[in-house]
Amino acid sequence: MKRISTLVVDYGGVLTNPLGETYQLFASRVGIPLETIVTAFIAATERHGATPMADLETGAITEAEMVGRIIAEMPPGTGDILGGRPFGELWFLGRHANEELVDFLRAVRAAGIRVALLTNNVREWSERWRATLPVDELFDVVVDSSEEGVRKPDAEIYHRLLARLGADAEECLFLDDTEENLTAARELGMHTVLFSTTGQAVKDVGGLLELDLDQTAEGVGA
């Protein structure tokens, strides 16, 4: 068995606060019940054959087109929920970095392990999400679905990641909060950890990377 040389991490819900929290903050900010927004997303998915976010994250539609699909499914009188502001602006008001995990990644790099980011993300949000993290400091490789035109869990995006890393799948450990994304990675031979909480993720990842967690914790707290 090859030694794990690279930690691959997801962005939303792993390196940020939980996705559900961001959705709830967004709903509160626009003054629409979260259930109403979720219902509109489901209806738009049924109408167009793919979730609005899936098409947005591969660049198949623009942010404005995504918003249009959702608004079309909202109840009468709720069409101007954004107040003329970009969706991404309001979304990122409820999104912040998971600083504890960021510090852990710094310790992982200090231990000589490469770190890569594999994210389903949005072209129009590039400046916004990058502003939440020290991207150039943390990551040796960034693979972004909106730049690739393909998203997790499609095997193709994992193949592109491995090619850019110049690594075999069994040399990589993938941390993500979505099981279907991890299943796709395991099918290629990658090691995986399902993110539940930061403490659990640090313990599980640290164990697989054979890190001295006490020493890592000292480094994180420094």
C-alpha positions as CSV (number, residue, x, y, z in Angstrom):
1,M,0.0,0.0,0.0
2,K,1.3,3.4,-1.0
3,R,1.7,6.0,1.7
4,I,-0.9,8.8,1.6
5,S,0.9,11.9,0.3
6,T,-2.0,14.2,-0.4
7,L,-5.1,15.4,1.4
8,V,-7.9,16.5,-0.8
9,V,-10.6,18.7,0.7
10,D,-14.0,20.0,-0.2
11,Y,-14.9,23.7,0.2
12,G,-18.6,24.3,1.1
13,G,-19.7,22.7,4.4
14,V,-16.1,21.5,5.2
15,L,-13.9,24.6,4.9
16,T,-16.9,26.8,5.6
17,N,-19.8,26.8,8.1
18,P,-22.5,24.1,7.3
19,L,-24.5,24.4,4.1
20,G,-27.8,24.2,6.0
21,E,-26.7,27.2,8.2
22,T,-25.9,29.2,5.1
23,Y,-29.3,28.4,3.5
24,Q,-31.1,29.4,6.7
25,L,-29.2,32.7,7.0
26,F,-30.0,33.4,3.3
27,A,-33.7,32.7,3.8
28,S,-33.8,35.0,6.8
29,R,-32.0,37.8,5.0
30,V,-34.4,37.8,2.0
31,G,-37.5,37.3,4.3
32,I,-38.7,34.1,2.7
33,P,-39.3,30.8,4.6
34,L,-36.6,28.3,3.8
35,E,-39.3,25.7,3.0
36,T,-40.6,28.0,0.2
37,I,-37.1,28.3,-1.3
38,V,-36.5,24.6,-1.1
39,T,-39.9,23.9,-2.8
40,A,-38.9,26.3,-5.6
41,F,-35.6,24.5,-6.1
42,I,-37.3,21.1,-6.3
43,A,-39.8,22.4,-8.8
44,A,-37.1,24.0,-10.9
45,T,-35.2,20.7,-10.9
46,E,-38.3,18.8,-12.1
47,R,-38.9,21.3,-14.8
48,H,-35.3,21.5,-16.2
49,G,-34.1,18.0,-15.4
50,A,-31.2,19.1,-13.2
51,T,-30.9,21.0,-10.0
52,P,-30.3,24.8,-10.6
53,M,-27.0,24.5,-8.6
54,A,-25.8,21.5,-10.6
55,D,-26.1,23.5,-13.8
56,L,-24.6,26.6,-12.2
57,E,-21.6,24.7,-10.8
58,T,-20.7,23.4,-14.3
59,G,-21.2,26.7,-16.0
60,A,-24.1,25.4,-18.0
61,I,-26.1,28.4,-16.8
62,T,-25.2,31.8,-15.4
63,E,-26.0,33.0,-11.9
64,A,-28.8,35.2,-13.4
65,E,-30.3,32.2,-15.2
66,M,-30.2,30.1,-12.0
67,V,-32.0,32.9,-10.1
68,G,-34.6,33.1,-12.9
69,R,-35.3,29.4,-12.7
70,I,-36.0,29.6,-9.0
71,I,-38.0,32.8,-9.1
72,A,-40.2,31.3,-11.8
73,E,-41.3,28.7,-9.2
74,M,-41.8,31.0,-6.3
75,P,-45.3,32.1,-5.1
76,P,-46.8,35.3,-6.4
77,G,-45.4,38.4,-4.9
78,T,-42.0,37.0,-4.0
79,G,-40.2,37.7,-7.3
80,D,-38.0,40.4,-6.1
81,I,-36.5,38.6,-3.1
82,L,-33.0,39.7,-3.9
83,G,-33.8,43.4,-4.0
84,G,-31.6,43.9,-7.1
85,R,-28.5,42.4,-5.5
86,P,-26.6,39.4,-6.8
87,F,-27.5,36.0,-5.3
88,G,-23.9,35.4,-4.5
89,E,-23.5,38.6,-2.5
90,L,-26.4,37.6,-0.2
91,W,-25.2,34.0,-0.1
92,F,-21.8,34.9,1.1
93,L,-23.0,37.1,3.8
94,G,-24.0,33.8,5.5
95,R,-20.8,32.0,4.7
96,H,-17.5,32.1,6.6
97,A,-14.4,30.0,6.8
98,N,-13.9,27.1,9.2
99,E,-10.8,28.6,10.8
100,E,-10.2,25.5,12.9
101,L,-9.9,23.3,9.8
102,V,-7.8,25.9,8.0
103,D,-5.3,25.8,10.9
104,F,-5.3,22.0,10.7
105,L,-4.5,22.2,7.0
106,R,-1.6,24.4,7.8
107,A,-0.3,21.7,10.2
108,V,-0.8,19.0,7.5
109,R,1.3,21.0,5.1
110,A,3.9,21.6,7.7
111,A,4.1,17.8,8.1
112,G,5.1,17.5,4.5
113,I,1.7,16.4,3.1
114,R,0.3,18.1,0.0
115,V,-3.2,19.7,0.2
116,A,-5.6,20.0,-2.7
117,L,-9.0,21.5,-3.1
118,L,-11.7,19.8,-5.1
119,T,-14.8,22.0,-5.1
120,N,-18.2,22.2,-6.8
121,N,-18.3,25.9,-7.2
122,V,-19.7,28.8,-9.2
123,R,-17.8,30.9,-11.8
124,E,-19.4,34.2,-10.7
125,W,-18.4,33.5,-7.1
126,S,-14.7,33.0,-7.6
127,E,-13.6,36.2,-6.0
128,R,-16.1,35.7,-3.1
129,W,-15.1,32.2,-2.1
130,R,-11.4,32.8,-2.6
131,A,-11.7,35.8,-0.3
132,T,-12.8,33.5,2.6
133,L,-9.5,31.4,2.4
134,P,-5.8,31.8,2.0
135,V,-6.0,29.8,-1.2
136,D,-2.4,30.2,-2.4
137,E,-1.0,29.4,1.0
138,L,-3.1,26.2,1.6
139,F,-3.4,24.4,-1.7
140,D,-1.0,22.9,-4.1
141,V,-3.8,22.2,-6.6
142,V,-7.3,23.7,-7.0
143,V,-9.9,21.9,-9.2
144,D,-13.1,23.9,-9.5
145,S,-16.2,22.4,-11.3
146,S,-17.2,25.7,-12.8
147,E,-13.8,25.9,-14.6
148,E,-13.9,22.2,-15.6
149,G,-17.5,22.0,-16.9
150,V,-17.9,18.8,-14.8
151,R,-18.7,18.4,-11.1
152,K,-18.5,15.8,-8.3
153,P,-19.5,13.0,-8.2
154,D,-18.7,12.6,-12.0
155,A,-15.5,10.4,-12.2
156,E,-14.0,12.8,-14.8
157,I,-13.3,15.5,-12.3
158,Y,-11.4,13.1,-10.0
159,H,-9.3,11.9,-12.9
160,R,-8.4,15.6,-13.7
161,L,-7.5,16.1,-10.1
162,L,-5.2,13.1,-10.0
163,A,-3.6,14.1,-13.3
164,R,-2.7,17.6,-12.0
165,L,-1.4,16.1,-8.8
166,G,0.6,13.5,-10.7
167,A,-0.6,11.1,-8.0
168,D,-2.2,7.7,-7.9
169,A,-5.6,7.5,-6.3
170,E,-4.4,5.4,-3.4
171,E,-2.0,8.1,-2.5
172,C,-4.9,10.5,-1.8
173,L,-7.2,11.0,1.1
174,F,-10.5,12.9,0.3
175,L,-12.5,14.8,3.0
176,D,-16.0,15.8,1.9
177,D,-19.4,16.2,3.6
178,T,-21.4,14.4,0.9
179,E,-21.4,10.6,0.8
180,E,-22.0,10.3,-3.0
181,N,-18.8,12.3,-3.6
182,L,-16.9,10.0,-1.4
183,T,-18.3,6.9,-3.0
184,A,-17.1,8.1,-6.4
185,A,-13.6,8.7,-4.9
186,R,-13.5,5.3,-3.3
187,E,-14.4,3.6,-6.6
188,L,-11.2,5.1,-8.0
189,G,-9.2,3.9,-5.1
190,M,-8.9,7.0,-3.0
191,H,-9.1,6.9,0.8
192,T,-12.0,8.9,2.2
193,V,-13.4,10.5,5.3
194,L,-16.9,11.8,5.7
195,F,-16.9,15.2,7.3
196,S,-19.4,15.5,10.2
197,T,-17.8,17.9,12.6
198,T,-14.4,19.6,12.6
199,G,-13.2,17.6,15.7
200,Q,-14.2,14.3,14.1
201,A,-12.6,15.2,10.8
202,V,-9.3,16.3,12.3
203,K,-9.2,13.0,14.4
204,D,-10.1,10.8,11.4
205,V,-7.8,12.5,8.9
206,G,-5.0,12.8,11.4
207,G,-5.2,9.1,12.1
208,L,-5.1,8.1,8.5
209,L,-2.2,10.5,7.8
210,E,-0.4,9.1,10.9
211,L,0.0,12.6,12.3
212,D,0.9,13.2,15.9
213,L,-2.4,14.9,16.9
214,D,-1.0,16.4,20.1
215,Q,1.8,18.0,18.2
216,T,-0.6,19.0,15.5
217,A,-2.9,20.6,18.0
218,E,0.1,22.7,19.4
219,G,0.8,23.8,15.8
220,V,-2.8,24.7,15.2
221,G,-3.0,26.7,18.4
222,A,0.3,28.6,17.7
